[in-house]
Amino acid sequence: MAIDPICKMEVNESSPAATAEYKGKTYYFCAPGCKTTFLQDPEKYLE
């Protein structure tokens, strides 16, 4: 299981609601809205 970097929910890597690539790593999201928020300022959520 992956952790959504926005809401910290567990996300099944085989069936995420959304994914995004950033600096060569795949991030998994529970909902498209979390992906949108992440992409606006990825560094903010990776600290």
Residue frames as a rotation matrix with the C-alpha (Angstrom) as fourth column:
MET 1
0.579 0.815 0.000 0.00
0.815 -0.579 0.000 0.00
0.000 0.000 -1.000 0.00
ALA 2
-0.508 -0.658 0.556 1.12
0.640 -0.720 -0.268 3.52
0.577 0.220 0.787 -0.77
ILE 3
-0.130 0.426 -0.895 0.35
0.809 -0.476 -0.344 6.61
-0.573 -0.769 -0.283 1.27
ASP 4
0.479 0.374 0.794 -1.39
0.750 -0.644 -0.150 9.55
0.455 0.667 -0.589 -0.41
PRO 5
-0.542 -0.826 -0.152 1.01
0.787 -0.436 -0.437 12.49
0.295 -0.356 0.887 0.23
ILE 6
-0.525 0.422 0.740 -1.91
-0.211 -0.906 0.367 14.93
0.825 0.037 0.564 0.61
CYS 7
0.324 0.817 0.478 -4.42
-0.738 -0.098 0.668 13.25
0.592 -0.569 0.571 2.92
LYS 8
-0.533 -0.710 0.459 -2.18
-0.845 0.424 -0.326 10.41
0.037 -0.562 -0.826 4.21
MET 9
0.542 0.750 0.379 -4.75
-0.708 0.651 -0.275 7.73
-0.453 -0.120 0.884 3.33
GLU 10
-0.446 -0.605 0.659 -3.56
-0.103 0.766 0.634 4.29
-0.889 0.215 -0.404 2.28
VAL 11
0.369 0.484 -0.793 -3.94
-0.852 -0.165 -0.497 3.73
-0.372 0.859 0.352 -1.46
ASN 12
0.472 -0.163 0.866 -3.81
0.232 0.971 0.056 0.36
-0.850 0.175 0.496 -3.21
GLU 13
-0.332 -0.733 -0.594 -1.02
-0.420 -0.448 0.789 0.71
-0.844 0.511 -0.159 -5.78
SER 14
-0.847 0.020 0.531 -2.80
0.413 0.655 0.633 -1.66
-0.335 0.755 -0.563 -8.18
SER 15
-0.122 0.855 0.503 -5.97
0.901 -0.117 0.418 0.47
0.416 0.504 -0.757 -8.33
PRO 16
-0.659 -0.150 -0.737 -5.34
0.545 -0.771 -0.331 4.10
-0.518 -0.619 0.590 -7.33
ALA 17
0.518 0.846 -0.127 -7.81
0.574 -0.454 -0.682 6.85
-0.634 0.280 -0.720 -8.18
ALA 18
0.958 -0.285 0.041 -4.90
-0.165 -0.659 -0.734 8.83
0.236 0.696 -0.678 -9.66
THR 19
0.436 -0.892 -0.122 -1.11
0.797 0.319 0.513 8.78
-0.418 -0.321 0.850 -10.01
ALA 20
0.966 -0.253 -0.050 1.55
-0.247 -0.855 -0.457 11.35
0.073 0.454 -0.888 -10.76
GLU 21
0.418 -0.907 -0.053 5.24
0.867 0.415 -0.274 11.16
0.270 0.068 0.960 -11.62
TYR 22
0.933 -0.217 0.287 7.55
-0.267 -0.953 0.146 13.61
0.241 -0.213 -0.947 -9.88
LYS 23
0.189 -0.968 0.164 11.35
-0.982 -0.181 0.061 13.52
-0.029 -0.172 -0.985 -10.00
GLY 24
-0.468 -0.435 -0.769 11.29
-0.635 0.771 -0.049 9.93
0.614 0.465 -0.637 -11.24
LYS 25
-0.980 0.188 0.065 8.98
0.074 0.651 -0.756 8.59
-0.184 -0.736 -0.652 -8.51
THR 26
-0.442 0.897 0.014 5.33
0.139 0.053 0.989 7.58
0.886 0.439 -0.148 -8.82
TYR 27
-0.940 0.269 0.208 2.92
-0.283 -0.283 -0.916 8.97
-0.188 -0.921 0.342 -6.23
TYR 28
-0.638 0.751 -0.169 -0.49
0.543 0.594 0.593 7.41
0.546 0.287 -0.787 -5.64
PHE 29
-0.881 0.384 0.278 -3.66
-0.465 -0.814 -0.348 9.32
0.093 -0.436 0.895 -4.71
CYS 30
-0.708 0.686 0.168 -7.03
0.416 0.597 -0.686 8.38
-0.571 -0.416 -0.708 -3.22
ALA 31
0.465 0.885 0.043 -8.83
0.632 -0.297 -0.716 10.94
-0.620 0.359 -0.697 -5.41
PRO 32
0.193 -0.363 0.912 -8.14
0.890 -0.327 -0.318 13.17
0.413 0.873 0.261 -8.43
GLY 33
0.865 0.188 0.466 -8.43
0.024 -0.942 0.335 16.24
0.502 -0.278 -0.819 -6.19
CYS 34
0.755 -0.656 -0.018 -5.46
0.084 0.070 0.994 15.11
-0.651 -0.752 0.108 -4.11
LYS 35
0.089 -0.719 0.690 -3.40
0.951 0.267 0.155 14.72
-0.296 0.642 0.707 -7.29
THR 36
0.456 0.163 0.875 -4.37
0.577 -0.803 -0.151 18.23
0.678 0.574 -0.460 -8.41
THR 37
0.986 -0.091 0.142 -3.38
-0.168 -0.624 0.764 19.69
0.019 -0.776 -0.630 -5.04
PHE 38
0.497 -0.844 0.200 -0.06
0.447 0.446 0.776 17.80
-0.744 -0.296 0.599 -5.11
LEU 39
0.095 -0.475 0.875 0.85
0.995 0.022 -0.096 18.98
0.027 0.880 0.475 -8.61
GLN 40
0.837 0.230 0.496 0.31
0.250 -0.968 0.028 22.63
0.487 0.100 -0.868 -7.67
ASP 41
0.359 -0.742 0.566 3.25
-0.837 -0.524 -0.157 22.47
0.413 -0.418 -0.810 -5.20
PRO 42
0.634 -0.047 -0.772 4.80
0.061 0.998 -0.012 18.98
0.771 -0.039 0.636 -4.87
GLU 43
-0.412 -0.908 -0.074 7.72
0.174 0.001 -0.985 20.08
0.894 -0.419 0.158 -2.67
LYS 44
-0.288 0.391 0.874 5.31
-0.837 -0.546 -0.031 21.38
0.465 -0.741 0.485 -0.04
TYR 45
0.683 0.704 0.194 3.91
-0.719 0.601 0.349 17.87
0.129 -0.378 0.917 0.48
LEU 46
0.653 -0.503 -0.566 7.20
0.216 0.840 -0.498 15.99
0.726 0.203 0.657 0.33
GLU 47
-0.056 -0.701 0.711 8.91
-0.626 -0.530 -0.572 17.82
0.777 -0.478 -0.409 3.20
